[in-house]
Amino acid sequence: MFGALLDKTTGWLDQRLITTIVLPSLVFWAGLGALLATHFGWAAATHRWAELDGARQLIVAAGAAVALISFSLLAQVLLPGLIRLYEGYWLVGTKPAAWLIDRQKKRWDGLDLTRPRDYTRRYQLYPPDKADLLPTRLGTTLKAAEAYPGDPRRYGMDAVFFWPRLYPLLPDALRQSLTAARSSLEQMLFTATLCGVFAVTTAVFAATLRLPRSVWIPVLIGTTLLALLCHQAALRVAVSYGELVRSAFDTHRRALLTAMGLEPPKTLEAERALWKALGQQLYRGGADSPDLIVFKTT
């Protein structure tokens, strides 16, 4: 019955929301319900459900579906903040952040760029400037992609500012790949979070409800391991997502200039100067070198 109700919602719920948030949330709450049923007894829980007539069973199932969807929509709103939490922005400026960034710097310094494997790690996992390192591996990996087009040895282009303007110009295939990678990243991080919360809740239930050791110990170990595996998977997906972001700037940044009515420069040095001037003009309302912004004449 509950599955039928959930199926009916798929017509108006976004598919990305369903796979990224709704399904992990369903497993999470079902798991908590199973722990409670273990405490009170499965026979008693089944008997209590059987005592309800069809109308009351429908009301309970509908209420559960509404609660699940409400939880999922709330989680969707909080998801960007959760990702920033994993990136480590909330730690910046604290002593733990300084310690974690020092660890990142040691990894940076330990890379031998004459070795192809280390050079690839530096390229994929670390931003060009050591000052841009973040406390967490995920944050540093995503920062590496974000800082890529802004590297003065590449394009000197502010990725954060120009990304919303570039994204609509990307071909469907690239946008779908970016969306899929981003969804996988969000799904892994959200699932890791739910597993961590489930592990803590299991420990609390074990202490307060006196769950059998044969139940809570495997559940605690399993959810903890799954949380770690999901986090590791998120790190791998972040590398792929970052490479797609780099590719978008490499292959379509000049299409953005064309879409804005500008003539793409003929040299890389001139393009760097143009991106700097254009960013200043759009963001500050004035550029240091406005003469560089020349519109095409038809």
C-alpha positions in Angstrom: 0.0 0.0 0.0 2.8 2.4 1.0 4.7 1.5 -2.2 1.6 2.3 -4.3 1.3 5.7 -2.6 4.9 6.4 -3.3 4.6 5.4 -6.9 1.8 8.0 -7.3 4.1 10.8 -6.2 6.7 10.1 -8.9 4.7 12.0 -11.4 5.3 15.3 -9.7 8.4 14.7 -7.7 11.7 15.3 -9.5 13.5 12.1 -10.5 16.7 13.6 -9.0 15.0 14.2 -5.7 13.7 10.6 -5.6 17.0 8.9 -6.3 19.2 11.3 -4.3 17.0 11.9 -1.2 13.7 10.1 -1.1 15.0 6.5 -1.5 17.8 6.9 1.1 15.4 8.5 3.4 12.9 5.7 3.0 15.6 3.1 3.9 16.7 5.3 6.9 13.2 5.6 8.4 12.3 2.0 7.6 15.5 0.9 9.4 14.6 3.0 12.5 11.2 1.4 12.5 12.8 -2.0 12.3 14.9 -1.3 15.4 11.8 -0.1 17.3 9.9 -3.2 16.2 12.8 -5.4 17.4 12.5 -3.7 20.8 8.7 -4.0 21.2 8.5 -7.3 19.3 7.7 -8.0 15.7 4.7 -10.1 16.6 3.3 -7.3 18.7 3.9 -4.7 15.9 2.3 -7.0 13.3 -0.6 -7.7 15.6 -1.1 -3.9 16.2 -1.1 -3.3 12.5 -3.6 -6.1 11.8 -6.0 -4.7 14.4 -6.4 -1.5 12.3 -9.2 -1.6 9.7 -8.6 -0.8 6.1 -9.4 3.0 6.4 -7.0 3.4 9.4 -4.2 1.5 7.6 -4.7 3.8 4.6 -4.5 6.9 6.9 -1.3 5.6 8.6 0.3 4.8 5.2 -0.7 8.2 3.8 0.7 10.0 6.9 3.9 8.1 6.5 4.2 9.0 2.9 3.5 12.7 3.6 6.1 12.6 6.4 8.7 11.0 4.1 8.1 13.6 1.4 8.2 16.5 3.8 11.5 15.2 5.3 12.9 14.8 1.8 11.9 18.3 0.7 13.5 19.7 3.8 16.6 17.7 3.2 16.7 19.0 -0.4 16.7 22.6 1.0 19.5 21.8 3.4 21.6 19.8 1.0 23.7 22.7 -0.3 24.6 23.5 3.3 25.4 19.9 4.0 27.8 19.8 1.0 29.6 22.9 2.3 29.8 21.2 5.7 31.6 18.3 4.1 33.8 20.8 2.1 35.0 22.2 5.5 33.9 25.9 5.0 32.4 25.9 8.5 35.8 25.1 10.0 37.7 27.9 8.2 39.3 30.2 10.7 39.3 27.7 13.6 42.3 25.9 15.1 41.0 22.5 13.8 40.9 24.0 10.3 44.5 25.2 10.6 45.6 21.7 11.6 43.7 20.0 8.8 45.0 22.5 6.2 48.5 21.9 7.5 47.9 18.2 6.7 46.8 19.1 3.2 49.9 21.2 2.8 52.1 18.3 3.8 50.4 16.1 1.2 50.9 18.9 -1.3 54.6 19.2 -0.5 55.0 15.4 -0.6 54.0 15.2 -4.2 56.9 14.8 -6.8 55.6 16.5 -9.9 58.2 14.7 -12.0 56.2 11.5 -11.4 53.1 11.2 -13.6 50.9 9.8 -10.8 51.8 12.6 -8.4 51.3 15.2 -11.1 47.8 13.8 -11.8 47.0 13.9 -8.1 48.1 17.6 -7.9 46.1 18.4 -11.0 42.9 16.7 -9.8 42.9 17.1 -6.1 44.6 20.4 -5.3 44.0 24.0 -6.5 46.9 25.8 -8.2 47.5 28.1 -5.2 48.3 26.5 -1.9 46.5 29.4 -0.2 43.2 28.0 -1.6 43.5 24.7 0.3 40.4 23.8 2.4 40.3 21.6 5.6 38.8 18.5 3.9 39.7 16.4 1.0 36.3 16.9 -0.6 36.5 20.7 -0.3 40.0 20.8 -1.7 39.1 18.6 -4.7 36.1 20.7 -5.6 38.2 23.9 -5.0 40.7 22.5 -7.5 38.0 22.4 -10.2 36.7 25.8 -9.2 40.1 27.5 -9.3 41.1 25.8 -12.6 39.8 28.5 -15.0 40.9 31.3 -12.7 44.6 30.2 -12.8 46.5 33.1 -14.3 48.5 30.5 -16.3 45.3 29.4 -17.9 42.4 31.8 -18.5 42.3 34.1 -15.4 38.5 33.6 -15.4 36.4 33.8 -12.3 34.7 30.4 -12.4 32.1 31.1 -9.6 30.9 34.3 -11.2 30.8 33.1 -14.8 29.5 29.6 -14.2 25.8 30.6 -14.1 26.3 32.4 -17.4 28.2 29.6 -19.0 26.0 26.7 -17.9 22.9 27.5 -20.1 25.2 27.5 -23.2 26.5 24.0 -22.6 25.3 21.2 -24.9 22.7 18.8 -23.5 25.1 15.9 -23.3 27.6 17.8 -21.2 24.8 19.3 -18.9 23.4 15.8 -18.4 26.8 14.5 -17.5 27.3 17.3 -15.0 23.9 16.8 -13.5 24.4 13.0 -13.2 27.8 13.5 -11.5 26.5 16.2 -9.2 23.5 14.0 -8.3 25.8 11.1 -7.5 28.0 13.3 -5.3 24.9 14.5 -3.4 23.5 11.0 -3.1 26.7 9.6 -1.6 27.1 12.5 0.9 23.5 12.4 1.9 23.6 8.6 2.3 26.8 8.9 4.3 25.1 11.4 6.6 22.0 9.2 7.1 24.3 6.2 7.9 26.2 8.2 10.4 23.0 9.4 12.1 21.7 5.8 12.0 24.8 4.5 13.7 24.5 7.1 16.5 20.8 6.4 16.9 21.5 2.6 17.1 24.0 3.2 19.8 21.5 5.3 21.7 18.8 2.7 21.3 21.2 0.0 22.4 21.8 1.9 25.6 18.2 3.0 26.3 16.1 0.2 24.9 18.4 -2.6 25.6 18.4 -4.0 22.1 20.0 -7.5 21.7 23.7 -7.4 21.0 23.1 -9.7 18.0 21.1 -6.8 16.5 22.7 -3.6 17.4 26.4 -4.6 17.1 26.1 -5.7 13.4 23.9 -2.7 12.6 26.3 -0.3 14.2 29.3 -1.7 12.4 27.5 -2.0 9.1 26.2 1.5 9.0 29.5 3.0 10.1 31.3 1.1 7.4 28.7 2.1 4.8 29.1 5.8 5.8 32.8 5.6 5.3 32.4 3.8 1.9 29.9 6.4 0.7 32.2 9.2 1.7 35.1 7.6 -0.2 32.7 7.1 -3.2 31.8 10.8 -3.0 35.5 11.7 -3.2 35.9 9.7 -6.4 32.8 11.2 -7.9 34.1 14.7 -7.0 37.1 14.1 -9.2 34.9 13.1 -12.1 32.6 16.1 -11.5 35.6 18.4 -11.3 36.9 17.2 -14.6 33.6 17.9 -16.3 33.6 21.4 -14.9 37.1 22.0 -16.3 36.0 20.6 -19.7 33.0 23.0 -19.8 35.3 26.0 -19.4 37.9 24.6 -21.8 35.5 24.0 -24.6 32.7 26.6 -24.2 34.1 29.7 -22.5 34.6 31.4 -25.8 31.0 30.6 -26.8 30.0 32.7 -23.7 32.0 35.7 -25.1 30.1 35.2 -28.5 26.8 35.0 -26.7 27.5 38.3 -25.0 28.2 39.9 -28.3 32.0 40.1 -27.9 34.7 39.1 -30.3 36.8 36.3 -28.9 40.5 37.4 -28.7 43.0 35.8 -31.0 45.6 35.2 -28.3 45.5 33.6 -24.9 47.1 36.6 -23.3 44.4 38.9 -24.8 41.7 36.5 -23.6 43.0 36.6 -20.0 42.9 40.4 -20.0 39.4 40.4 -21.5 38.1 38.0 -18.8 39.5 40.2 -16.1 38.0 43.4 -17.6 34.7 41.7 -18.2 34.4 40.3 -14.7 35.2 43.8 -13.3 32.6 45.4 -15.5 29.8 43.0 -14.7 30.5 42.7 -11.0 31.7 46.1 -10.0 30.1 48.2 -12.7 33.4 49.4 -14.1 36.6 47.9 -15.5 40.2 49.1 -15.1 40.6 48.6 -18.9 37.1 49.1 -20.4 38.6 49.5 -23.9 39.3 45.8 -23.9 35.5 45.1 -24.0 34.7 45.5 -27.7 31.4 44.4 -29.1 31.1 42.8 -32.5 29.5 45.0 -35.2 27.1 43.5 -37.6 
